[in-house]
Amino acid sequence: MAAPDTNQTKTRVSARIAGISESATLAVDAKAKALKAAGRPVIGFGAGEPDFPTPQPIVDAAIAACSDPKNHRYSPAAGLPELREAIAAKTLRDSAHQVQPDQVLVTNGGKQAVYQAFQTLLDPGDEVLLPAPYWTTYPEAIALPGGVPVVVTADESTGYRVSVEQLEAARTSRTKVLLFNSPSNPTGAVYPPEQVEAIGRWAVEHGIWVITDEIYEHLVYGEARNVSMPAVVPELADTCVVLNGVAKTYAMTGWRVGWMIGPTDVVKAATNLQSHLSSNVTNVAQRAALEAVSGSLEAVREMRDAFDRRRRTIVDLLSDIPGVSCPEPEGAFYAYPSVKGLLGKEIRGVRPQTSVELAELVLEQAEVAVVPGEAFGTPGYFRMSYALGDEDLETGVRRMGELLREAK
């Protein structure tokens, strides 16, 4: 009798990879673009992407780099030495956090920095405190190396900011890392300096690593002030990894240049991983990033002024819709309104019970694309990026409001 073919019982895709969910934000953006291509006037609030062009001096630096043969070859996996040095200088300039170039690893966008930070720090079973609402990529990046996300939820009553008391209540003997993101995606929350310091000191006291994502560092508004945790808690520096990149600050989402900053042993280990994973980031993009981090912040200020104007507009428009509650975001370029007051109500013959169902109704009936809160760990909300033109923003929210006012 022939032995059974064990290959027939094996799965085609590994359980580890099969368990990864598609990025909800990119999925919504793709659906909106597909509907627009089919001729429908869809307005998309899904993607976290500035609608401005990359500043011309950065583009010019890339054009020049294309013609330089030294950029046609492999370069160090950790990044061009001059870019690592410039990132260290920029970090001191912008964050008052002093680091050395060998503490910097240049990555293929901020997502790779997130992925490699967790791959480098976590062993199976290690717990990561994950404040929610959270960016959709965080739990996936935590789970891949066998980490366990421990969600700590905040809502609009605290400005979507978790407290030290909440973190302490969630801490166990297996807690290794706290993921910290301020200014926040998806809520736009900015932690005040005193709260950043309190959380940092709590992490030091309990020997907990902090991975702090500072990709929106320059996009803060009003009286809000952004600070870097290792700058206000220097004793945290040896157990802290800072993630950042050029995507949001310089309107360079498609250039794919990010970085992680941390203790030299952690950065060296992550560099070893990257050397096998992807080698160096494309040299042309690195040259563009060098110009970005070394140059003026004037273009950034102009973008921030536009985002600030749109921030106030979207909050005013959303707050006028019955059943919608929208705290004013202090940073990034997202509003995170609660739509709990609309769930279960009849709208054009449908009674959506979840924010997923409500978002689907808004897309079909109002031709407006939003990302439901389920993608960020908090059902009952929408994430709406205001990084789109003023006219589209007003038209989209008004169109959505006309639909939602029919709720009964």
Disulfide bonds with the S-S distance in Angstrom:
none
